[in-house]
């Protein structure tokens, strides 16, 4: 089994590991097989749900876990099962896996051959492609409609033509912005993104992001408010990436808001750390909160899903900062990005 490319565990009837092959050890940085013997799969990956007193498979959320269900079905019915599961580790890493469990006997004892395949990158690329085509087609359709109006209203008054021209310019800028966004995210996912630092104003970058957001279709009927307590200071970081993070954060808040709602953006400096925050009055449901930064998780329609994940990815891997959020019935939801003012 050390010669095959699959990640393999052999489990006993208590779902404990009695064998781990060399491939899995190499792929997941396990230096000594003795470390994982006796552990269940979720405990090997340090799944947050496996940190309970009962261990892997005993938490409430484990009822929906594909890995646990596959193993239990194999042990109960003696059949091979293939499932998918998502594991979030204690250090924030997310594993999207396809797992297979197959029963066998050895020296009169029942065991489960459990193989693991990481499908995270392929799924993320598929989601990224869906988002790309969904967004680009929508924006290109808007540009096409405005061009039709301009051609049909040759006799229109100058103010009306000027308004259409401004809308056309704003939408074409949005198209370029989306193309750049997807290019940036794809490079970030494949560790090919290059960082280019420069010195810029905290308020300038915030106002620029707000200006772009105000022209987006999802902003119609909603108010974007800059907090009166905002402070201006210099930041030495990658301005383009920070802009991308803030725009994504603001877009998520706008899309979650209803007509007439206010979305508030703010920035301040605390101990050499720039803190950008976006607040809206909507509350994230309890069952979704632990999934927020998970890759491909979304509460929106199909074609969305990399918003909060991309915020975390760009902030932590490339801006050397961190991102967090707080949500409750009384105060609504606020997402914050913390980055050093000098990188």
N, C-alpha and C positions, 0 to 999 in steps of 0.2 A: 504493500500500500504506500510505502514511501516513494515509489517510482511513479505513481500516477499524478496527474495535474490537479485532480479534485482535492478540495479541503475535506478531510474525513475525520469523523469521531466515531468511536464505538461506545454505545451506552448500555448500561445494565438495566434491569427492570425498574430501578428507581430514577432513571434518566441521568444517572451519574456517568461521567467519562471514565472508561477503563483503558482507552487507547486513543492517541492522537497521532495523525501521520505527519511526516516531515513537511509536507507542502503547507498545511495549515499553520504549523509552527513558524515557518519562514514568512508566510504572507501576513501574519498578524503579530509578529515580533515576540514569539514565545521562545525563550532561550532554553528552557528545561521542561521536558514533558511532565516531570513530577509536580510542577506547579499547578497543572490543570487536572490531574487525576483526582477523581472524586467530585469534580465540579460539574454542574449542569451547563448546557450551552449558554444560557443567558448570563450565568456567573462568569464564564470565560470571557465574554464580551463586555462584562461590567455593566450590563443593562440596568438602568435606573430602577426598573420594577423588580429586579432580582436582589436589590439591596434590603428588601424587607426581611423580617425575622424568619419567614418560612422559605426564603430563597426563590430561585427561578421557578415560575409556574404557579405561584401562590397568591400573587397580587390580583386586584380586581381587573386591571387592564390585561392580565395574562390570558383572560378568557378569549380575547380576540387575537392572540399571538399565533401566527401560522406555524412557527416552529414547535411550540408546545402542543398544538392541536395535531400536527402531523405525527409527532412521536406517540402521543396518547392513542391516536387511531390505529397506528401500527401495532402497538402493544395490546390493544383491546381486540382488534379484528384480525391481526396477523397479515395485514395487507400493506403494500407499498403506497406511500402518499407523497405527493409533491405540493408544496405550499409556498407562499411568499410571506415574508415578515420584515418589519422595520424595527431595528433596535437602536435606541438612543442611550449611549454610554454615559457614565457619571462625569466624564470630562467633556461632554457635549458633542462627541463624534456620533454621526448617524450612519448605520449600516443598513442598506437595502439588500435583502438576500432572497434568493430562491433556495429552498431547502428540500431535501428528499430523505425520507426515512424508509428503510426496508428491514423486515425481520429476518433473523437467522438463528440457528442453534449451534452451540459449540460445547462439546463435552457435557451434554445434558442441560445446559443453561441457555436461557433465552436472552438474546441481545438485539440491539437496533443499530444497523449501519446508517449513520447520519452524515449526509454530504451537504456541503454549503457552497453556493456560487454567488459571488458579489455581482448584482445586477444594477447597482446604484448609478454608475456612470452612464450606462446605456439608457436607463429610464430618465435621467436628468437631461441627456441630449435629446431624447424624444420630446420631453416636455418643453425644452427650450425651442425646438423646432416648431412645435405647435403654437407657442406664444408668438414666435417671430412672424409666422405667416398670418396669424389672427390679427396682430397689431398692424402689420404693414398693409394688409388688404384693406382694413378699415380706414387707415389714414389716406391711402392712395385713392380709395373711393370718395372720400371727402374732397380731395383735390380735384378729382374728375368732375364732381358735382358743381364745384365753384367755377371751374373753367366753362362748364356748360352755361351757367348763369351769366357769366361775363360775355360769352358769345351771343346769347339770346337777348341781352339787354344793352345792345349797342347804343340805343337811344336813351338809356337811363341817365338820370341827372348825375353830375360829377360827384356829389357826396356819396351816392349809392355805389358808384363804381369804386370810389376810394375805399369804402368800407369792405367791399368784396376783395379788393387788392390786399388790404391789410390782413383779412382772414386767410387769403391764399398764402401770403407770406408766412403767417404764423403756423399754418398747417404744414407747409413745406419744411419749415424749421423743425416741427415735431417729427416729421418723417426722418430727417437727418438724425435727430436726437435718438429715435428708436433704433435706427441702424447702428449707431455708435454704441448704444446701450447693450444690444445683443452681442455685438462684437466684443465688447469689454467683458461681459459675463462669460462668454464662451472661452475667452482667453484665461479668465480667472479660474474657471472650472478645470482647465487643463494645465494649470500652473505655467502659463506662457505670458501672463500679463506683466508688462514692464511699468514700473513706478517712476514718475517724473515729478519731483518736488519743486515747489516755488513758494514765494511769500505772497500772501493775499489777505484781504480783510474779511473778518468773520461776518460782518453785516452785509458786505457786498455779495458774498457767495449765497447768503440766505435770501437776500432780495432777488437775486437772479433766479433762484430756484422757484420762489413764489411767483415771479413774473411768468415763467414757463408754465407752471401749474395752473395759473388763472386762465390760460388760453386752451386748456384741455377740455374735451367734451364732458368728462366726468365732473368738472367743476361747476357746471351750469346750475344756478340756483343756490349755490353754497358760498359761504363767506370764508375767505382765508385771511386771518388776522395776525399781524406781527406784534408780539408782546411789547408793551411800552417799556419794559425793564431790560430790553436787549442791550448788550454791551458790545462795543466794537474793539477788536484787538487783532494783532497780526498772527497768522498761522503759517508755519512752514511745513507743507505736506503736499500731496498730490491733489490739486484743486479739482481736476476733472473727476477723479474717483469720489471725492467727498460730495461733489455736486450730484453724482449719480446716486449715491447712498441717500442723500437728503431728498432728492426728487422721488425716489422709490418709496421712502418712508412717508412723504407727504401725499403721494398718490394713493397709497394704501388707506390712509386716514380719510381722504376725500371720498374714495369709492365706498368706504364703510359708512359714510354719513348720509343723512337724508336731506331732502330739499329744505332749505332754511337753516340748516345746521351751521355752526361756526367751527372751523379748524384753526387752532392757534399754533404758531411756530415761535420758537424762542432760542436764544443762544446766550451763554455766559461762560466765564472762565473761572475754574476752581482749582487752585493749586497747580497751575501749569497744564491743566486739562481743559480742552474746549468741550462744552456740553451742549449739543443741539437736541432740541426736544420738539415733538409734534404731538398735540393733544386733540382728541375729539371726544364727544360725549357718549359714544357707543361703548358697550361693554362686551368683552370677549367671553363667550360661554365657557364655563368651567371645564367642560370636556375637551375644549380645544386648546387650552392654555399651555399644556405641556407639549403640544405639537407645533407651536408657533414657528420655531426656527428649523423645523424638520424639512429636509429636502422634499420637494414636490407636494408638500401639504398645502391645501387651499380650501377656503370655505366658499370660493367663488365658482363661477361657471367653468366648464372645461376650457382649457386654453390659458388659464392663469396658474400660478402656483410657485413661482420662484422669487416672489417679492421679498418676504422676510428672510428667506435663506440667502438671497444675494446680498441683502443688507449686512447680515452677519459675516458672510464670506469676505466681502470687500473690506469691511471695517476691521475684522480681526486679523486676516491674513496679510492685507496690503497697507492698511492705515495704522496697524499696530494698536488698535483701540479695542473697545468692547461695546456691545449693544445690549440694552435691557428694556423691559417694559413693566408697567404696573396697570392693573385694571380692576375696578370695583364699581358697584352700583352708584355710589355717591359721587365719585370723581370722574367716571368715564375711563378712557384709556390714554396713556401717554407712552410713547416710545422715545428712548434716548440713545444718542450716539456719543460716546466719550472717546476723544482722540487727543494725543499729546500735541500741544501747539508747536512743538519743534520735534521733527523726526530726524 
